[in-house]
Amino acid sequence: MRHVVIGVLLVVLAVIPAEAGKKYSYIRVGNPADAVVATTPGFVLMGGGTDVDAAFQWMCGRSVGGDFLIVRATGTDAYNAYVQQLCPGVNSVATLIVPTSSAATDPFVAATLRNAEAIWIAGGDQSDYITQWKGTPVQVELDAAIERGVPVGGTSAGMMVLTQFVYSALLSQGVTSSQALADPFTKYLTLDRDFVSIGLLAGIVGDSHFVTRDRMGRTLAFMCRTAAAGWTLAPRAIAVDEETALEIDGGGIAAVVGNGKAYFLRAIQPAEICQPKTPLTYSNVDVYRVGVGGTFDLAMWSGGGGAAYQVSATAGVLSSTAASIY
């Protein structure tokens, strides 16, 4: 995450409950009184690396001068100054750090989420979000915010938990493409689902840091595994480069901003071989690659201003109908 320093912070409030086992951190800048405004729904999927200023400003605009909340399981309040500088018109910017499932049950945590007009899920480790927040009031309030039209976004791990199907990364070693292609059921490929409910992202699995960390192979493995689990008959994925974000409006039109590309994958046939301890064979997966200025209609699953091609895995080896798999 980019760190930005500004000269003046209007108000700083820090709250750490004393009750043992329910510790969280809350740091707020701006107006200490909550705003009450009507928001415009929207979602941001950011691929990690350096944050994309335009995507935060887009979310701030949809918050209509309300309270912008960053929620995370670990880390600092460094986003506060960054967002406040980008969005001087918001009522406040606050960071809520919720490191445990016990902290996630605290009434203050739920109330803070309930009062936000924009919510950003920071990067980090998505296994923390799945193991510490799922099944708690944090999850309930995130879904409630989505339902009432609060703009919600996330980067890296925060992006990964916004799609219906989630690479949960429960082991300390994240799965690589080479591991997933060699064995799509490797112990390092753990999946979960339904952390939040965003209708536009139903039936989809996400991936971030896409080209930088060479993740095409593991994304194909995610897709074959969602089908193998019986979760979907038509696997789809959205993958986003670093320094890149998708701005998705309430109608499902996704616009690319930043410096890279977004990839929309859809299987047109079942994987030929998707089984334990066997290299993956998965042929002719449709890919639509969209760069900055391009768009993609999630409802119609079609894009504009991008490029269409297919990728295949054959006994664990990737190939493409284009010059590159990316």
Contacts in CASP RR format, 6 or more apart in sequence:
PFRMAT RR
TARGET T0000
AUTHOR 0000-0000-0000
METHOD contacts of the structure
MODEL  1
MRHVVIGVLLVVLAVIPAEAGKKYSYIRVGNPADAVVATTPGFVLMGGGT
DVDAAFQWMCGRSVGGDFLIVRATGTDAYNAYVQQLCPGVNSVATLIVPT
SSAATDPFVAATLRNAEAIWIAGGDQSDYITQWKGTPVQVELDAAIERGV
PVGGTSAGMMVLTQFVYSALLSQGVTSSQALADPFTKYLTLDRDFVSIGL
LAGIVGDSHFVTRDRMGRTLAFMCRTAAAGWTLAPRAIAVDEETALEIDG
GGIAAVVGNGKAYFLRAIQPAEICQPKTPLTYSNVDVYRVGVGGTFDLAM
WSGGGGAAYQVSATAGVLSSTAASIY
1 49 0 8 1.000
1 50 0 8 1.000
1 51 0 8 1.000
1 78 0 8 1.000
1 79 0 8 1.000
1 82 0 8 1.000
1 122 0 8 1.000
1 123 0 8 1.000
1 155 0 8 1.000
2 50 0 8 1.000
2 51 0 8 1.000
2 82 0 8 1.000
3 78 0 8 1.000
3 82 0 8 1.000
4 81 0 8 1.000
4 82 0 8 1.000
4 85 0 8 1.000
5 81 0 8 1.000
6 81 0 8 1.000
6 84 0 8 1.000
6 85 0 8 1.000
9 29 0 8 1.000
9 30 0 8 1.000
9 80 0 8 1.000
9 81 0 8 1.000
9 84 0 8 1.000
10 29 0 8 1.000
10 30 0 8 1.000
10 31 0 8 1.000
11 28 0 8 1.000
11 29 0 8 1.000
11 30 0 8 1.000
11 31 0 8 1.000
11 32 0 8 1.000
11 92 0 8 1.000
12 27 0 8 1.000
12 28 0 8 1.000
12 29 0 8 1.000
13 26 0 8 1.000
13 27 0 8 1.000
13 28 0 8 1.000
13 32 0 8 1.000
14 25 0 8 1.000
14 26 0 8 1.000
14 27 0 8 1.000
15 24 0 8 1.000
15 25 0 8 1.000
15 26 0 8 1.000
15 108 0 8 1.000
16 23 0 8 1.000
16 24 0 8 1.000
16 25 0 8 1.000
16 26 0 8 1.000
17 23 0 8 1.000
17 24 0 8 1.000
17 106 0 8 1.000
17 108 0 8 1.000
21 100 0 8 1.000
21 102 0 8 1.000
21 103 0 8 1.000
22 102 0 8 1.000
22 103 0 8 1.000
22 105 0 8 1.000
22 106 0 8 1.000
23 99 0 8 1.000
23 100 0 8 1.000
23 103 0 8 1.000
24 96 0 8 1.000
24 97 0 8 1.000
24 98 0 8 1.000
24 99 0 8 1.000
24 103 0 8 1.000
24 106 0 8 1.000
24 108 0 8 1.000
24 109 0 8 1.000
25 77 0 8 1.000
25 95 0 8 1.000
25 96 0 8 1.000
25 97 0 8 1.000
26 94 0 8 1.000
26 95 0 8 1.000
26 96 0 8 1.000
26 97 0 8 1.000
26 108 0 8 1.000
26 112 0 8 1.000
27 77 0 8 1.000
27 80 0 8 1.000
27 94 0 8 1.000
27 95 0 8 1.000
28 80 0 8 1.000
28 92 0 8 1.000
28 93 0 8 1.000
28 94 0 8 1.000
28 95 0 8 1.000
29 80 0 8 1.000
29 81 0 8 1.000
29 84 0 8 1.000
29 92 0 8 1.000
29 93 0 8 1.000
29 94 0 8 1.000
30 84 0 8 1.000
30 91 0 8 1.000
30 92 0 8 1.000
30 93 0 8 1.000
31 91 0 8 1.000
31 92 0 8 1.000
32 92 0 8 1.000
33 91 0 8 1.000
34 67 0 8 1.000
34 91 0 8 1.000
34 92 0 8 1.000
34 115 0 8 1.000
35 65 0 8 1.000
35 66 0 8 1.000
35 67 0 8 1.000
35 91 0 8 1.000
35 92 0 8 1.000
35 117 0 8 1.000
37 63 0 8 1.000
37 64 0 8 1.000
37 65 0 8 1.000
37 66 0 8 1.000
37 117 0 8 1.000
38 64 0 8 1.000
39 62 0 8 1.000
39 63 0 8 1.000
39 64 0 8 1.000
39 66 0 8 1.000
39 117 0 8 1.000
39 118 0 8 1.000
39 148 0 8 1.000
39 149 0 8 1.000
39 150 0 8 1.000
39 151 0 8 1.000
40 61 0 8 1.000
40 62 0 8 1.000
40 64 0 8 1.000
40 149 0 8 1.000
40 151 0 8 1.000
41 62 0 8 1.000
41 146 0 8 1.000
41 149 0 8 1.000
41 150 0 8 1.000
41 151 0 8 1.000
41 249 0 8 1.000
41 250 0 8 1.000
42 59 0 8 1.000
42 62 0 8 1.000
42 149 0 8 1.000
42 151 0 8 1.000
42 152 0 8 1.000
42 247 0 8 1.000
42 248 0 8 1.000
42 249 0 8 1.000
42 250 0 8 1.000
43 151 0 8 1.000
43 152 0 8 1.000
43 153 0 8 1.000
43 162 0 8 1.000
43 198 0 8 1.000
43 200 0 8 1.000
43 201 0 8 1.000
43 246 0 8 1.000
43 247 0 8 1.000
43 248 0 8 1.000
43 250 0 8 1.000
44 55 0 8 1.000
44 58 0 8 1.000
44 59 0 8 1.000
44 120 0 8 1.000
44 151 0 8 1.000
44 152 0 8 1.000
44 153 0 8 1.000
44 154 0 8 1.000
44 245 0 8 1.000
44 246 0 8 1.000
44 247 0 8 1.000
44 248 0 8 1.000
45 153 0 8 1.000
45 154 0 8 1.000
45 159 0 8 1.000
45 162 0 8 1.000
45 206 0 8 1.000
45 238 0 8 1.000
45 240 0 8 1.000
45 245 0 8 1.000
45 246 0 8 1.000
45 248 0 8 1.000
45 254 0 8 1.000
45 262 0 8 1.000
46 52 0 8 1.000
46 55 0 8 1.000
46 153 0 8 1.000
46 154 0 8 1.000
46 155 0 8 1.000
46 156 0 8 1.000
46 159 0 8 1.000
46 208 0 8 1.000
46 240 0 8 1.000
46 244 0 8 1.000
46 245 0 8 1.000
46 246 0 8 1.000
47 155 0 8 1.000
47 156 0 8 1.000
47 159 0 8 1.000
47 208 0 8 1.000
47 209 0 8 1.000
47 210 0 8 1.000
47 240 0 8 1.000
47 241 0 8 1.000
47 242 0 8 1.000
47 243 0 8 1.000
47 244 0 8 1.000
47 245 0 8 1.000
48 123 0 8 1.000
48 155 0 8 1.000
48 156 0 8 1.000
48 159 0 8 1.000
48 208 0 8 1.000
48 209 0 8 1.000
48 240 0 8 1.000
48 242 0 8 1.000
48 243 0 8 1.000
49 155 0 8 1.000
49 156 0 8 1.000
49 209 0 8 1.000
49 242 0 8 1.000
49 243 0 8 1.000
50 242 0 8 1.000
50 243 0 8 1.000
51 82 0 8 1.000
51 155 0 8 1.000
52 243 0 8 1.000
52 244 0 8 1.000
52 245 0 8 1.000
52 257 0 8 1.000
52 258 0 8 1.000
52 259 0 8 1.000
53 86 0 8 1.000
54 245 0 8 1.000
54 247 0 8 1.000
54 257 0 8 1.000
54 258 0 8 1.000
55 245 0 8 1.000
55 247 0 8 1.000
55 257 0 8 1.000
55 258 0 8 1.000
56 82 0 8 1.000
56 83 0 8 1.000
56 86 0 8 1.000
56 87 0 8 1.000
56 120 0 8 1.000
57 86 0 8 1.000
57 87 0 8 1.000
58 247 0 8 1.000
58 257 0 8 1.000
59 68 0 8 1.000
59 118 0 8 1.000
59 120 0 8 1.000
59 151 0 8 1.000
59 153 0 8 1.000
60 68 0 8 1.000
60 83 0 8 1.000
60 86 0 8 1.000
60 87 0 8 1.000
60 89 0 8 1.000
60 90 0 8 1.000
60 118 0 8 1.000
61 87 0 8 1.000
62 118 0 8 1.000
62 151 0 8 1.000
63 90 0 8 1.000
63 117 0 8 1.000
63 118 0 8 1.000
63 150 0 8 1.000
63 151 0 8 1.000
64 117 0 8 1.000
65 89 0 8 1.000
65 90 0 8 1.000
65 91 0 8 1.000
65 117 0 8 1.000
66 90 0 8 1.000
66 91 0 8 1.000
66 92 0 8 1.000
66 117 0 8 1.000
66 118 0 8 1.000
67 90 0 8 1.000
67 91 0 8 1.000
67 92 0 8 1.000
67 93 0 8 1.000
67 94 0 8 1.000
67 115 0 8 1.000
67 116 0 8 1.000
67 117 0 8 1.000
67 118 0 8 1.000
68 83 0 8 1.000
68 87 0 8 1.000
68 90 0 8 1.000
68 92 0 8 1.000
68 93 0 8 1.000
68 94 0 8 1.000
68 116 0 8 1.000
68 117 0 8 1.000
68 118 0 8 1.000
68 120 0 8 1.000
69 93 0 8 1.000
69 94 0 8 1.000
69 95 0 8 1.000
69 96 0 8 1.000
69 112 0 8 1.000
69 113 0 8 1.000
69 116 0 8 1.000
69 118 0 8 1.000
69 119 0 8 1.000
69 120 0 8 1.000
70 77 0 8 1.000
70 79 0 8 1.000
70 80 0 8 1.000
70 83 0 8 1.000
70 93 0 8 1.000
70 94 0 8 1.000
70 95 0 8 1.000
70 96 0 8 1.000
70 120 0 8 1.000
70 122 0 8 1.000
71 95 0 8 1.000
71 96 0 8 1.000
71 97 0 8 1.000
71 98 0 8 1.000
71 113 0 8 1.000
71 119 0 8 1.000
71 120 0 8 1.000
71 121 0 8 1.000
71 122 0 8 1.000
71 138 0 8 1.000
72 95 0 8 1.000
72 96 0 8 1.000
72 97 0 8 1.000
72 98 0 8 1.000
72 121 0 8 1.000
72 122 0 8 1.000
72 123 0 8 1.000
72 124 0 8 1.000
73 97 0 8 1.000
73 98 0 8 1.000
73 99 0 8 1.000
73 124 0 8 1.000
73 125 0 8 1.000
73 128 0 8 1.000
73 129 0 8 1.000
73 132 0 8 1.000
73 133 0 8 1.000
74 97 0 8 1.000
74 99 0 8 1.000
74 124 0 8 1.000
74 125 0 8 1.000
74 128 0 8 1.000
75 97 0 8 1.000
75 122 0 8 1.000
75 124 0 8 1.000
76 95 0 8 1.000
77 95 0 8 1.000
77 97 0 8 1.000
79 93 0 8 1.000
79 95 0 8 1.000
79 120 0 8 1.000
79 122 0 8 1.000
80 93 0 8 1.000
80 94 0 8 1.000
80 95 0 8 1.000
83 90 0 8 1.000
83 93 0 8 1.000
83 120 0 8 1.000
84 90 0 8 1.000
84 93 0 8 1.000
87 93 0 8 1.000
90 118 0 8 1.000
91 117 0 8 1.000
94 112 0 8 1.000
96 109 0 8 1.000
96 112 0 8 1.000
96 113 0 8 1.000
98 104 0 8 1.000
98 109 0 8 1.000
98 132 0 8 1.000
98 133 0 8 1.000
98 138 0 8 1.000
99 128 0 8 1.000
99 132 0 8 1.000
100 132 0 8 1.000
101 131 0 8 1.000
101 132 0 8 1.000
101 133 0 8 1.000
101 136 0 8 1.000
103 109 0 8 1.000
103 132 0 8 1.000
104 132 0 8 1.000
104 133 0 8 1.000
104 136 0 8 1.000
104 137 0 8 1.000
104 138 0 8 1.000
105 136 0 8 1.000
105 137 0 8 1.000
109 137 0 8 1.000
109 138 0 8 1.000
110 137 0 8 1.000
110 138 0 8 1.000
110 140 0 8 1.000
110 141 0 8 1.000
113 119 0 8 1.000
113 137 0 8 1.000
113 138 0 8 1.000
113 141 0 8 1.000
113 142 0 8 1.000
113 144 0 8 1.000
113 145 0 8 1.000
114 141 0 8 1.000
114 144 0 8 1.000
114 145 0 8 1.000
116 145 0 8 1.000
116 150 0 8 1.000
117 150 0 8 1.000
117 151 0 8 1.000
118 150 0 8 1.000
118 151 0 8 1.000
118 152 0 8 1.000
119 142 0 8 1.000
119 145 0 8 1.000
119 150 0 8 1.000
119 151 0 8 1.000
119 152 0 8 1.000
119 153 0 8 1.000
120 152 0 8 1.000
120 153 0 8 1.000
120 154 0 8 1.000
120 155 0 8 1.000
121 129 0 8 1.000
121 152 0 8 1.000
121 153 0 8 1.000
121 154 0 8 1.000
121 155 0 8 1.000
121 157 0 8 1.000
121 158 0 8 1.000
121 159 0 8 1.000
121 161 0 8 1.000
121 162 0 8 1.000
122 154 0 8 1.000
122 155 0 8 1.000
122 157 0 8 1.000
122 158 0 8 1.000
123 154 0 8 1.000
123 155 0 8 1.000
123 156 0 8 1.000
123 157 0 8 1.000
123 158 0 8 1.000
123 159 0 8 1.000
124 156 0 8 1.000
124 157 0 8 1.000
124 158 0 8 1.000
125 157 0 8 1.000
125 169 0 8 1.000
126 157 0 8 1.000
126 158 0 8 1.000
126 160 0 8 1.000
126 161 0 8 1.000
126 166 0 8 1.000
126 167 0 8 1.000
126 168 0 8 1.000
126 169 0 8 1.000
127 168 0 8 1.000
127 169 0 8 1.000
127 170 0 8 1.000
128 157 0 8 1.000
129 157 0 8 1.000
129 158 0 8 1.000
129 161 0 8 1.000
129 195 0 8 1.000
130 161 0 8 1.000
130 166 0 8 1.000
130 168 0 8 1.000
130 170 0 8 1.000
130 192 0 8 1.000
130 195 0 8 1.000
131 170 0 8 1.000
133 139 0 8 1.000
133 195 0 8 1.000
134 192 0 8 1.000
134 195 0 8 1.000
139 195 0 8 1.000
139 196 0 8 1.000
142 152 0 8 1.000
142 196 0 8 1.000
143 196 0 8 1.000
143 197 0 8 1.000
145 152 0 8 1.000
146 152 0 8 1.000
146 196 0 8 1.000
146 197 0 8 1.000
146 198 0 8 1.000
152 162 0 8 1.000
152 196 0 8 1.000
152 198 0 8 1.000
153 159 0 8 1.000
153 162 0 8 1.000
154 162 0 8 1.000
155 208 0 8 1.000
155 245 0 8 1.000
156 208 0 8 1.000
156 209 0 8 1.000
157 169 0 8 1.000
157 208 0 8 1.000
159 206 0 8 1.000
159 208 0 8 1.000
159 240 0 8 1.000
160 166 0 8 1.000
160 167 0 8 1.000
160 169 0 8 1.000
160 206 0 8 1.000
160 207 0 8 1.000
160 208 0 8 1.000
161 195 0 8 1.000
161 196 0 8 1.000
162 195 0 8 1.000
162 196 0 8 1.000
162 198 0 8 1.000
162 201 0 8 1.000
163 198 0 8 1.000
163 201 0 8 1.000
163 203 0 8 1.000
163 204 0 8 1.000
163 205 0 8 1.000
163 206 0 8 1.000
163 238 0 8 1.000
164 193 0 8 1.000
164 194 0 8 1.000
164 197 0 8 1.000
164 198 0 8 1.000
164 199 0 8 1.000
164 201 0 8 1.000
164 202 0 8 1.000
164 203 0 8 1.000
164 204 0 8 1.000
164 205 0 8 1.000
165 191 0 8 1.000
165 192 0 8 1.000
165 193 0 8 1.000
165 203 0 8 1.000
165 204 0 8 1.000
165 205 0 8 1.000
165 206 0 8 1.000
165 222 0 8 1.000
165 226 0 8 1.000
165 231 0 8 1.000
165 232 0 8 1.000
166 191 0 8 1.000
166 192 0 8 1.000
166 193 0 8 1.000
166 195 0 8 1.000
166 205 0 8 1.000
166 206 0 8 1.000
167 175 0 8 1.000
167 189 0 8 1.000
167 190 0 8 1.000
167 191 0 8 1.000
167 205 0 8 1.000
167 206 0 8 1.000
167 207 0 8 1.000
167 218 0 8 1.000
167 222 0 8 1.000
168 190 0 8 1.000
168 191 0 8 1.000
168 192 0 8 1.000
169 175 0 8 1.000
169 190 0 8 1.000
170 190 0 8 1.000
171 187 0 8 1.000
171 188 0 8 1.000
171 190 0 8 1.000
173 188 0 8 1.000
174 188 0 8 1.000
175 186 0 8 1.000
175 188 0 8 1.000
175 189 0 8 1.000
175 218 0 8 1.000
175 221 0 8 1.000
176 188 0 8 1.000
176 214 0 8 1.000
176 218 0 8 1.000
177 214 0 8 1.000
177 215 0 8 1.000
177 216 0 8 1.000
177 217 0 8 1.000
177 218 0 8 1.000
177 221 0 8 1.000
177 318 0 8 1.000
179 186 0 8 1.000
179 188 0 8 1.000
179 189 0 8 1.000
179 218 0 8 1.000
180 186 0 8 1.000
180 188 0 8 1.000
180 189 0 8 1.000
180 217 0 8 1.000
180 218 0 8 1.000
180 220 0 8 1.000
180 221 0 8 1.000
180 222 0 8 1.000
180 280 0 8 1.000
181 217 0 8 1.000
181 218 0 8 1.000
181 220 0 8 1.000
181 221 0 8 1.000
181 279 0 8 1.000
181 280 0 8 1.000
181 313 0 8 1.000
181 316 0 8 1.000
181 317 0 8 1.000
181 318 0 8 1.000
182 279 0 8 1.000
182 280 0 8 1.000
182 316 0 8 1.000
183 276 0 8 1.000
183 277 0 8 1.000
183 278 0 8 1.000
183 279 0 8 1.000
184 221 0 8 1.000
184 224 0 8 1.000
184 225 0 8 1.000
184 228 0 8 1.000
184 274 0 8 1.000
184 275 0 8 1.000
184 276 0 8 1.000
184 280 0 8 1.000
185 225 0 8 1.000
185 275 0 8 1.000
185 276 0 8 1.000
185 277 0 8 1.000
189 218 0 8 1.000
189 221 0 8 1.000
189 222 0 8 1.000
189 225 0 8 1.000
191 205 0 8 1.000
191 222 0 8 1.000
191 225 0 8 1.000
191 226 0 8 1.000
191 229 0 8 1.000
193 231 0 8 1.000
200 248 0 8 1.000
200 250 0 8 1.000
200 251 0 8 1.000
200 252 0 8 1.000
200 298 0 8 1.000
200 299 0 8 1.000
201 238 0 8 1.000
201 298 0 8 1.000
203 226 0 8 1.000
203 231 0 8 1.000
203 232 0 8 1.000
203 235 0 8 1.000
203 236 0 8 1.000
204 236 0 8 1.000
204 237 0 8 1.000
204 238 0 8 1.000
205 219 0 8 1.000
205 222 0 8 1.000
205 223 0 8 1.000
205 226 0 8 1.000
205 235 0 8 1.000
205 236 0 8 1.000
205 237 0 8 1.000
205 238 0 8 1.000
206 219 0 8 1.000
206 222 0 8 1.000
206 237 0 8 1.000
206 238 0 8 1.000
206 239 0 8 1.000
207 215 0 8 1.000
207 218 0 8 1.000
207 219 0 8 1.000
207 222 0 8 1.000
207 237 0 8 1.000
207 238 0 8 1.000
207 239 0 8 1.000
207 240 0 8 1.000
208 239 0 8 1.000
208 240 0 8 1.000
208 242 0 8 1.000
209 215 0 8 1.000
209 241 0 8 1.000
209 242 0 8 1.000
210 216 0 8 1.000
210 219 0 8 1.000
210 239 0 8 1.000
210 240 0 8 1.000
210 241 0 8 1.000
210 242 0 8 1.000
210 263 0 8 1.000
210 326 0 8 1.000
211 241 0 8 1.000
211 242 0 8 1.000
211 261 0 8 1.000
211 326 0 8 1.000
212 241 0 8 1.000
212 242 0 8 1.000
215 239 0 8 1.000
216 239 0 8 1.000
216 311 0 8 1.000
216 318 0 8 1.000
216 325 0 8 1.000
216 326 0 8 1.000
217 280 0 8 1.000
217 313 0 8 1.000
217 318 0 8 1.000
219 237 0 8 1.000
219 239 0 8 1.000
219 263 0 8 1.000
219 265 0 8 1.000
220 265 0 8 1.000
220 280 0 8 1.000
220 282 0 8 1.000
220 285 0 8 1.000
220 311 0 8 1.000
220 313 0 8 1.000
220 318 0 8 1.000
221 280 0 8 1.000
222 237 0 8 1.000
223 235 0 8 1.000
223 236 0 8 1.000
223 237 0 8 1.000
223 265 0 8 1.000
223 267 0 8 1.000
223 271 0 8 1.000
223 282 0 8 1.000
223 285 0 8 1.000
224 235 0 8 1.000
224 267 0 8 1.000
224 271 0 8 1.000
224 274 0 8 1.000
224 280 0 8 1.000
224 282 0 8 1.000
225 274 0 8 1.000
226 232 0 8 1.000
226 235 0 8 1.000
227 233 0 8 1.000
227 235 0 8 1.000
227 267 0 8 1.000
227 270 0 8 1.000
227 271 0 8 1.000
227 274 0 8 1.000
228 271 0 8 1.000
228 274 0 8 1.000
234 266 0 8 1.000
234 267 0 8 1.000
235 266 0 8 1.000
235 267 0 8 1.000
236 264 0 8 1.000
236 265 0 8 1.000
236 266 0 8 1.000
236 267 0 8 1.000
236 301 0 8 1.000
237 263 0 8 1.000
237 264 0 8 1.000
237 265 0 8 1.000
237 266 0 8 1.000
238 246 0 8 1.000
238 262 0 8 1.000
238 263 0 8 1.000
238 264 0 8 1.000
238 265 0 8 1.000
239 262 0 8 1.000
239 263 0 8 1.000
239 265 0 8 1.000
240 246 0 8 1.000
240 262 0 8 1.000
240 263 0 8 1.000
241 259 0 8 1.000
241 260 0 8 1.000
241 261 0 8 1.000
241 262 0 8 1.000
242 260 0 8 1.000
243 258 0 8 1.000
243 259 0 8 1.000
243 260 0 8 1.000
244 256 0 8 1.000
244 257 0 8 1.000
244 258 0 8 1.000
244 259 0 8 1.000
244 260 0 8 1.000
244 261 0 8 1.000
244 262 0 8 1.000
244 292 0 8 1.000
245 256 0 8 1.000
245 257 0 8 1.000
245 258 0 8 1.000
246 254 0 8 1.000
246 255 0 8 1.000
246 256 0 8 1.000
246 257 0 8 1.000
246 262 0 8 1.000
246 296 0 8 1.000
247 254 0 8 1.000
247 255 0 8 1.000
247 257 0 8 1.000
248 254 0 8 1.000
248 255 0 8 1.000
248 298 0 8 1.000
249 255 0 8 1.000
251 299 0 8 1.000
252 297 0 8 1.000
252 298 0 8 1.000
252 299 0 8 1.000
253 295 0 8 1.000
253 296 0 8 1.000
253 297 0 8 1.000
253 298 0 8 1.000
254 262 0 8 1.000
254 290 0 8 1.000
254 295 0 8 1.000
254 296 0 8 1.000
254 297 0 8 1.000
254 298 0 8 1.000
255 293 0 8 1.000
255 294 0 8 1.000
255 295 0 8 1.000
256 262 0 8 1.000
256 290 0 8 1.000
256 291 0 8 1.000
256 292 0 8 1.000
256 293 0 8 1.000
256 294 0 8 1.000
256 295 0 8 1.000
256 296 0 8 1.000
257 292 0 8 1.000
257 293 0 8 1.000
258 292 0 8 1.000
259 292 0 8 1.000
260 291 0 8 1.000
260 292 0 8 1.000
261 289 0 8 1.000
261 290 0 8 1.000
261 291 0 8 1.000
261 292 0 8 1.000
261 326 0 8 1.000
262 289 0 8 1.000
262 290 0 8 1.000
262 291 0 8 1.000
262 296 0 8 1.000
263 287 0 8 1.000
263 288 0 8 1.000
263 289 0 8 1.000
263 290 0 8 1.000
263 326 0 8 1.000
264 287 0 8 1.000
264 288 0 8 1.000
264 289 0 8 1.000
264 290 0 8 1.000
264 296 0 8 1.000
264 301 0 8 1.000
264 303 0 8 1.000
265 285 0 8 1.000
265 286 0 8 1.000
265 287 0 8 1.000
265 311 0 8 1.000
266 285 0 8 1.000
266 286 0 8 1.000
266 301 0 8 1.000
267 282 0 8 1.000
267 285 0 8 1.000
267 286 0 8 1.000
268 284 0 8 1.000
268 285 0 8 1.000
268 286 0 8 1.000
269 283 0 8 1.000
269 284 0 8 1.000
271 280 0 8 1.000
271 281 0 8 1.000
271 282 0 8 1.000
272 281 0 8 1.000
272 282 0 8 1.000
272 283 0 8 1.000
273 279 0 8 1.000
273 280 0 8 1.000
273 281 0 8 1.000
273 282 0 8 1.000
273 315 0 8 1.000
274 280 0 8 1.000
274 281 0 8 1.000
274 282 0 8 1.000
279 313 0 8 1.000
279 315 0 8 1.000
279 316 0 8 1.000
279 317 0 8 1.000
280 313 0 8 1.000
280 315 0 8 1.000
280 316 0 8 1.000
281 313 0 8 1.000
281 314 0 8 1.000
281 315 0 8 1.000
281 316 0 8 1.000
282 312 0 8 1.000
282 313 0 8 1.000
283 312 0 8 1.000
283 313 0 8 1.000
283 314 0 8 1.000
284 310 0 8 1.000
284 312 0 8 1.000
285 310 0 8 1.000
285 311 0 8 1.000
285 312 0 8 1.000
286 308 0 8 1.000
286 310 0 8 1.000
287 308 0 8 1.000
287 309 0 8 1.000
287 310 0 8 1.000
287 311 0 8 1.000
287 320 0 8 1.000
288 296 0 8 1.000
288 302 0 8 1.000
288 303 0 8 1.000
288 306 0 8 1.000
288 307 0 8 1.000
288 308 0 8 1.000
289 306 0 8 1.000
289 307 0 8 1.000
289 308 0 8 1.000
289 309 0 8 1.000
289 326 0 8 1.000
290 296 0 8 1.000
290 303 0 8 1.000
290 304 0 8 1.000
290 305 0 8 1.000
290 306 0 8 1.000
291 305 0 8 1.000
291 306 0 8 1.000
293 305 0 8 1.000
294 303 0 8 1.000
294 304 0 8 1.000
294 305 0 8 1.000
294 306 0 8 1.000
295 303 0 8 1.000
295 304 0 8 1.000
295 305 0 8 1.000
296 302 0 8 1.000
296 303 0 8 1.000
296 304 0 8 1.000
297 303 0 8 1.000
307 322 0 8 1.000
309 320 0 8 1.000
309 321 0 8 1.000
309 322 0 8 1.000
310 320 0 8 1.000
310 321 0 8 1.000
311 318 0 8 1.000
311 319 0 8 1.000
311 320 0 8 1.000
311 321 0 8 1.000
311 325 0 8 1.000
312 318 0 8 1.000
312 319 0 8 1.000
312 320 0 8 1.000
318 325 0 8 1.000
319 325 0 8 1.000
END
